[in-house]
């Protein structure tokens, strides 16, 4: 704890140094060119840039004026909301399918079809600020940051055969882009963190500090899109797609050129701070969180295409006692459900396309690695980031053989059941299972440091690692 206090003092010095000179939050080079009254973008209203990459105003008005322009919603509530989400009346262990569908309906209500919280007349939803800049210092993902049509952030590569036998892949890999909404409970926590937009409070989500962590009733809802398939490639369940336009890189790894292209809905992820998952004497391994995921199945061809999202499963723990080193190789032909898992439920439905799932059948979505799980990755969310997102040898994934070292003591550090608001590393701050918050804080301080043209002693307290899916290299 003493080490944490010293680290916190050093960080505080960094905050003060950053704010000695009054100035606006820096705008990215690409953002500045579209911040004009003509487009209705009010930079001062939120004190945060809206996005990082966009076509020129001329191109927008001559070619893409039928498309939206993303606006960040960050007018976070100053008072903690009193009303809890209605789905908390459902026990996620007793009726997991009813639970995940109720969370889906709660997330959809008022946000469809545009996923625009400004248009929601039913309840308040928000975005996470500071996801707009490109990744600094060769970090992950390459040439990342949010685009200006929908606020999609570059998230992960999507390789050959990952979605099925007819996806042969492209040079540099397909890409996955995502946009997340958070409800009013999460918005309240974000408002505490970003009360001063030029001086974020990094202790807000760490339970070692007063009221640390996201409050009970927090909901994250994330839509994930991909530019797959292209050319002769195909994915059976991505027919009748729900398609948006995005300003994205030509491929994940090898191109920094952005183009306007179609992206198709692939997946939806939800996470909930549910009090029934809390750590108690009766539940000593509780994490406080429930994670769920959906896979798009266009073969259902429902009129409301968002309802083509089929529940994959729920998880509320990592089953840390289960060390069997097994994965489902690509392409997934059949969803292999592990009935021995006690903290993951997979929904076996004829509507669910074949899934590779995560390590030994734990929950993961089609865009995710087959060597980890939803919770094991989010265990590592922290600021500054000194822990890899995944265990050693967890990537690249998809091969016929399970990962080397899977199930050993080092590997299982990622598969422990951490309590909400707790970091895997005591010397840094928890971002309470949110990697997007961790990325946002890292982006903020990277930009501040670059503008100050200097460094601080606090940056040398620990070895910082890039937020990335393990030891990934650019495919040859």
C-alpha positions in Angstrom: 0.0 0.0 0.0 2.9 2.3 0.8 4.2 1.7 -2.8 0.8 2.6 -4.1 0.8 5.9 -2.2 4.2 6.8 -3.5 3.1 6.0 -7.0 0.0 8.1 -6.5 2.0 11.1 -5.3 4.1 10.9 -8.4 1.1 10.7 -10.6 -0.4 13.7 -8.8 2.8 15.7 -9.5 2.3 14.7 -13.2 -1.3 16.0 -13.0 -0.3 19.4 -11.6 2.5 19.7 -14.1 0.2 19.0 -17.0 -2.2 21.7 -15.8 0.1 24.6 -15.1 -0.5 25.9 -18.5 -4.2 26.5 -19.3 -5.0 25.2 -22.8 -7.7 23.2 -24.6 -7.4 19.5 -24.8 -5.3 18.9 -28.0 -7.2 18.1 -31.1 -6.0 15.5 -33.4 -4.8 16.6 -36.8 -7.7 14.8 -38.5 -10.4 16.1 -36.2 -9.6 19.7 -36.5 -10.5 19.9 -40.2 -14.1 19.0 -39.6 -14.8 21.1 -36.5 -16.8 23.8 -38.2 -20.2 25.4 -37.4 -21.4 24.1 -40.7 -21.3 20.5 -39.5 -22.8 21.4 -36.1 -19.9 20.1 -34.0 -19.5 22.1 -30.8 -16.0 21.2 -29.4 -16.4 23.3 -26.3 -19.7 21.6 -25.1 -18.1 18.3 -24.0 -14.5 19.5 -23.8 -13.5 16.3 -25.5 -12.7 15.7 -29.2 -15.4 13.7 -30.9 -13.3 11.5 -33.2 -9.8 11.1 -34.6 -10.2 10.2 -38.3 -12.6 11.5 -40.9 -12.9 12.4 -44.6 -12.5 16.1 -45.5 -15.5 18.3 -45.2 -15.6 18.6 -48.9 -15.7 14.9 -49.4 -18.3 14.5 -46.8 -20.7 17.0 -48.4 -20.1 15.8 -51.9 -20.0 12.1 -51.4 -21.3 11.1 -47.9 -23.8 13.6 -46.8 -26.3 10.8 -46.3 -24.1 9.5 -43.5 -24.1 10.6 -39.8 -21.3 12.4 -38.2 -20.3 11.0 -34.8 -20.8 13.2 -31.7 -19.4 12.1 -28.4 -21.9 12.2 -25.6 -20.1 12.9 -22.4 -22.5 15.1 -20.4 -22.2 12.7 -17.5 -24.6 12.8 -14.5 -23.3 14.6 -11.5 -25.6 12.8 -9.1 -25.7 9.0 -8.8 -28.8 7.6 -10.4 -31.3 6.0 -8.1 -33.2 3.7 -10.5 -31.7 0.3 -11.1 -32.0 -1.6 -14.4 -35.2 -3.7 -14.5 -33.4 -6.9 -15.6 -31.7 -7.1 -12.1 -35.0 -8.8 -11.1 -33.8 -11.9 -13.0 -31.4 -14.3 -11.4 -28.6 -14.8 -14.0 -27.8 -18.2 -12.6 -31.3 -19.5 -12.4 -32.4 -18.2 -15.9 -29.3 -17.0 -17.8 -31.1 -16.9 -21.2 -33.9 -14.6 -19.9 -31.2 -12.5 -18.2 -29.1 -11.9 -21.3 -32.1 -11.2 -23.5 -33.4 -8.7 -20.9 -30.0 -6.9 -20.9 -30.1 -6.9 -24.7 -33.6 -5.3 -24.6 -32.6 -2.8 -22.0 -29.6 -1.8 -24.2 -31.6 -1.6 -27.4 -34.5 0.4 -26.0 -34.3 3.9 -27.4 -30.9 3.3 -29.0 -32.0 1.7 -32.2 -31.6 1.9 -35.1 -28.7 4.4 -35.0 -27.0 3.5 -31.7 -27.0 7.2 -31.0 -27.6 8.2 -27.3 -28.6 11.7 -28.3 -31.7 10.3 -29.8 -32.7 8.1 -26.9 -35.8 9.5 -25.2 -36.2 6.7 -22.7 -33.0 6.6 -20.7 -29.5 8.2 -20.7 -26.5 6.5 -22.3 -23.0 7.9 -22.9 -19.7 7.3 -24.7 -16.2 6.9 -23.1 -14.0 9.9 -24.0 -10.4 9.9 -25.2 -10.6 6.9 -27.5 -10.1 9.2 -30.5 -6.2 9.4 -30.9 -4.2 7.1 -33.0 -2.1 4.6 -31.1 1.3 6.1 -30.1 4.7 4.5 -30.2 3.8 1.6 -32.4 1.3 0.3 -30.0 -1.8 -1.8 -30.5 -3.9 -1.6 -32.6 -1.8 -0.1 -35.4 -3.2 3.1 -36.7 -6.1 3.0 -34.2 -8.5 5.6 -32.9 -12.1 6.4 -33.7 -13.5 7.2 -37.1 -16.0 10.0 -37.8 -19.1 8.4 -39.2 -20.1 6.2 -36.3 -17.3 6.6 -33.7 -16.0 3.1 -34.4 -12.7 2.3 -32.8 -10.3 -0.2 -34.3 -10.2 -3.2 -32.0 -8.8 -6.5 -33.3 -7.6 -8.5 -36.3 -9.8 -11.2 -37.8 -7.8 -14.0 -39.5 -8.4 -16.7 -42.0 -11.0 -19.4 -41.1 -11.8 -17.6 -37.8 -15.5 -17.2 -38.8 -15.8 -20.4 -40.8 -14.3 -22.6 -43.6 -15.1 -20.1 -46.4 -13.3 -17.2 -44.9 -9.8 -17.5 -46.6 -8.6 -14.1 -45.3 -6.9 -11.2 -46.8 -3.3 -9.9 -46.7 -2.9 -8.0 -43.4 -6.1 -9.5 -42.0 -9.6 -8.3 -41.8 -10.5 -5.8 -39.0 -13.0 -5.6 -36.2 -14.3 -2.1 -35.2 -16.5 -1.4 -32.2 -18.7 1.2 -30.6 -19.7 1.1 -26.9 -22.5 2.8 -25.0 -22.5 2.9 -21.2 -25.6 3.5 -19.1 -26.2 6.3 -16.5 -24.6 4.3 -13.6 -21.4 3.9 -15.6 -21.8 7.5 -16.8 -21.8 8.7 -13.2 -18.4 7.0 -12.6 -17.1 8.5 -15.8 -18.3 11.9 -14.6 -16.3 11.5 -11.4 -13.2 10.5 -13.4 -13.4 13.3 -15.9 -14.9 16.0 -13.7 -11.9 18.1 -14.8 -11.4 17.1 -18.4 -7.7 18.2 -18.2 -7.0 16.3 -15.0 -8.7 12.9 -14.9 -8.9 11.1 -11.5 -7.3 7.7 -12.0 -8.4 6.4 -8.6 -12.2 6.5 -9.3 -12.4 2.8 -10.4 -10.1 1.3 -7.8 -11.8 -0.1 -4.7 -8.9 0.9 -2.5 -10.1 4.4 -2.7 -13.4 5.9 -1.5 -16.4 4.7 -3.5 -14.0 3.1 -6.0 -15.3 1.0 -8.9 -18.3 1.2 -11.2 -21.5 1.3 -9.2 -23.9 -1.7 -9.1 -26.3 -1.4 -12.1 -23.6 -0.4 -14.5 -24.1 -1.7 -18.0 -21.7 -1.7 -21.0 -23.2 -2.5 -24.4 -20.8 -2.9 -27.4 -21.5 -3.5 -31.0 -18.6 -5.1 -33.1 -18.4 -4.8 -36.8 -16.1 -6.3 -39.4 -15.1 -5.5 -43.0 -15.3 -9.3 -43.7 -16.0 -10.9 -46.0 -14.7 -9.5 -49.3 -14.2 -10.9 -52.8 -14.8 -14.6 -53.0 -14.7 -15.0 -49.2 -18.0 -15.7 -47.5 -19.5 -16.3 -44.1 -22.7 -18.2 -44.0 -24.2 -16.3 -41.1 -23.2 -12.9 -42.3 -25.8 -12.9 -45.1 -28.6 -10.3 -44.9 -26.1 -8.1 -43.1 -26.7 -5.1 -40.9 -24.2 -2.7 -42.6 -22.8 0.6 -41.7 -20.2 2.7 -43.5 -16.9 3.3 -41.6 -13.7 5.2 -42.3 -11.3 2.5 -41.6 -7.8 1.2 -42.6 -7.6 -1.1 -45.7 -6.5 -4.0 -43.5 -5.7 -4.5 -39.9 -1.9 -4.8 -39.9 -0.3 -3.5 -43.0 -2.0 -0.3 -44.1 -2.3 3.1 -42.5 -4.5 4.3 -45.4 -8.2 4.9 -44.4 -11.0 4.3 -46.8 -14.8 4.6 -46.6 -16.1 1.0 -46.8 -19.0 -1.2 -45.5 -18.7 -2.9 -42.2 -21.1 -5.7 -41.1 -22.4 -6.3 -37.6 -20.7 -9.4 -36.2 -21.1 -9.5 -32.4 -22.5 -7.7 -29.4 -21.0 -7.8 -25.9 -22.6 -6.8 -22.7 -21.2 -6.5 -19.2 -23.1 -5.8 -16.0 -22.2 -4.9 -12.4 -24.6 -7.2 -10.8 -24.8 -7.4 -6.9 -25.6 -11.2 -7.1 -22.1 -11.7 -8.5 -20.4 -9.8 -5.6 -17.8 -11.3 -3.4 -19.4 -12.4 -0.1 -18.8 -15.0 2.6 -21.3 -17.2 0.7 -19.6 -16.4 -2.6 -15.9 -16.0 -1.8 -14.9 -16.1 -5.5 -17.3 -13.4 -6.7 -16.1 -11.0 -9.4 -19.0 -8.6 -9.2 -19.4 -8.7 -13.0 -21.5 -10.7 -15.5 -20.3 -10.8 -19.1 -22.3 -11.9 -22.1 -21.9 -12.1 -25.9 -24.1 -12.4 -29.0 -23.3 -13.6 -32.6 -25.0 -12.2 -35.6 -26.9 -14.7 -37.7 -28.3 -13.2 -40.9 -29.8 -16.5 -41.9 -32.6 -15.8 -39.4 -33.5 -12.8 -41.6 -35.5 -10.9 -39.1 -37.1 -7.6 -40.0 -35.3 -5.8 -37.3 -31.8 -6.9 -38.1 -30.5 -6.2 -34.6 -32.7 -9.2 -33.5 -30.5 -11.4 -35.7 -28.0 -11.3 -32.8 -28.2 -14.7 -31.1 -27.0 -15.2 -27.5 -23.8 -17.2 -27.2 -23.5 -17.3 -23.4 -22.9 -15.7 -20.0 -20.0 -15.9 -17.6 -19.4 -14.5 -14.1 -16.1 -16.2 -13.2 -13.1 -17.8 -14.8 -13.5 -21.3 -13.3 -9.9 -21.0 -11.9 -9.8 -24.7 -10.7 -10.2 -25.9 -14.3 -6.8 -26.1 -15.9 -7.4 -28.4 -18.8 -5.5 -27.0 -21.8 -7.9 -27.3 -24.7 -9.0 -25.1 -27.6 -11.2 -25.4 -30.6 -9.1 -24.8 -33.7 -10.2 -22.7 -36.7 -12.5 -23.0 -38.6 -15.2 -23.7 -36.0 -17.4 -26.5 -37.3 -19.4 -27.2 -34.2 -19.8 -25.4 -30.9 -18.1 -27.6 -28.3 -19.8 -26.9 -25.0 -17.8 -27.8 -21.8 -20.5 -28.9 -19.3 -17.9 -29.0 -16.5 -17.5 -25.3 -16.3 -19.4 -23.8 -13.3 -19.2 -20.1 -14.1 -19.9 -20.1 -17.9 -23.1 -21.0 -19.6 -23.3 -21.5 -23.3 -26.7 -21.5 -25.0 -27.0 -24.5 -27.3 -29.5 -23.3 -29.9 -30.1 -24.2 -33.5 -30.0 -20.5 -34.2 -26.4 -20.1 -33.0 -23.7 -20.4 -35.7 -20.7 -22.7 -34.9 -18.5 -21.0 -32.3 -14.9 -21.5 -31.4 -15.5 -20.2 -27.9 -12.6 -19.5 -25.5 -10.0 -21.6 -23.6 -11.5 -25.0 -22.8 -15.0 -23.8 -23.7 -15.1 -20.6 -21.7 -17.2 -17.7 -23.1 -15.8 -15.7 -26.0 -17.3 -14.2 -29.1 -16.5 -14.9 -32.8 -14.2 -11.9 -33.0 -12.2 -13.0 -29.9 -9.2 -15.4 -29.3 -9.9 -19.0 -28.7 -7.2 -19.2 -26.0 -8.7 -16.8 -23.4 -12.1 -15.7 -22.1 -14.2 -12.5 -21.7 -13.3 -12.2 -18.1 -9.6 -13.4 -18.3 -8.8 -10.5 -20.7 -10.7 -7.9 -18.7 -8.9 -9.0 -15.6 -5.9 -7.2 -16.9 -7.6 -3.8 -17.3 -5.5 -1.2 -15.3 -3.7 2.1 -15.6 -0.8 2.3 -16.3 -0.9 -0.9 -18.2 1.9 -3.2 -16.9 0.2 -6.5 -17.5 -0.3 -8.1 -20.9 -3.9 -8.5 -22.0 -3.4 -12.2 -22.4 -1.1 -15.0 -21.0 2.2 -15.9 -22.7 1.6 -18.0 -25.9 -2.1 -17.2 -26.0 -1.7 -15.7 -29.5 -1.7 -16.0 -32.4 -4.5 -18.4 -31.9 -6.6 -20.7 -34.0 -4.1 -23.5 -34.5 -4.6 -27.2 -34.2 -2.6 -27.4 -30.9 -3.5 -25.8 -27.6 -1.2 -23.0 -26.3 2.2 -23.9 -24.9 2.0 -23.6 -21.1 -1.8 -23.4 -21.0 -2.9 -24.2 -17.4 0.4 -23.7 -15.6 0.6 -21.3 -12.7 1.7 -18.3 -14.7 -1.1 -18.9 -17.2 -3.7 -19.1 -14.5 -2.9 -15.6 -13.2 -5.2 -14.4 -16.0 -7.9 -17.0 -15.0 -8.1 -16.1 -11.3 -11.4 -14.6 -10.1 -10.5 -11.0 -9.3 -12.9 -8.9 -7.4 -14.4 -5.8 -9.1 -12.3 -2.7 -8.7 -9.1 -4.8 -8.2 -6.0 -4.7 -10.4 -3.9 -7.7 -11.2 -1.0 -5.6 -10.1 -1.1 -3.8 -6.7 1.3 -1.0 -7.8 -1.1 0.4 -10.4 -4.8 1.4 -10.5 -7.7 -0.8 -11.5 -10.0 0.4 -14.3 -12.6 -2.1 -13.0 -12.5 -4.6 -15.9 -12.8 -1.8 -18.6 -10.1 -1.8 -21.2 -11.6 1.1 -23.0 -11.1 3.3 -19.9 -7.5 2.0 -19.6 -6.9 3.0 -23.2 -8.6 6.4 -22.8 -6.3 7.2 -19.8 -3.2 6.1 -21.6 -4.2 8.2 -24.7 -4.8 11.2 -22.5 -1.4 11.1 -20.8 0.5 10.2 -24.0 -0.9 13.3 -25.7 -0.1 15.5 -22.6 3.4 14.1 -22.3 4.0 14.8 -26.0 2.8 18.4 -25.7 4.9 19.0 -22.6 7.9 17.5 -24.5 9.1 15.8 -21.3 8.7 12.9 -19.0 8.0 12.3 -15.3 9.7 10.2 -12.6 6.3 8.4 -12.0 6.5 6.8 -15.5 9.5 4.8 -14.4 7.9 3.2 -11.4 6.9 0.1 -13.5 7.5 -1.3 -16.9 4.6 -0.3 -19.1 3.5 -2.8 -21.7 1.3 -2.1 -24.8 -2.4 -2.9 -24.5 -2.4 -5.7 -27.0 -3.4 -9.3 -27.5 -0.1 -10.8 -26.4 3.1 -11.1 -28.5 1.4 -10.4 -31.8 3.5 -9.8 -34.9 2.4 -8.6 -38.4 1.5 -11.6 -40.5 3.9 -12.3 -43.3 
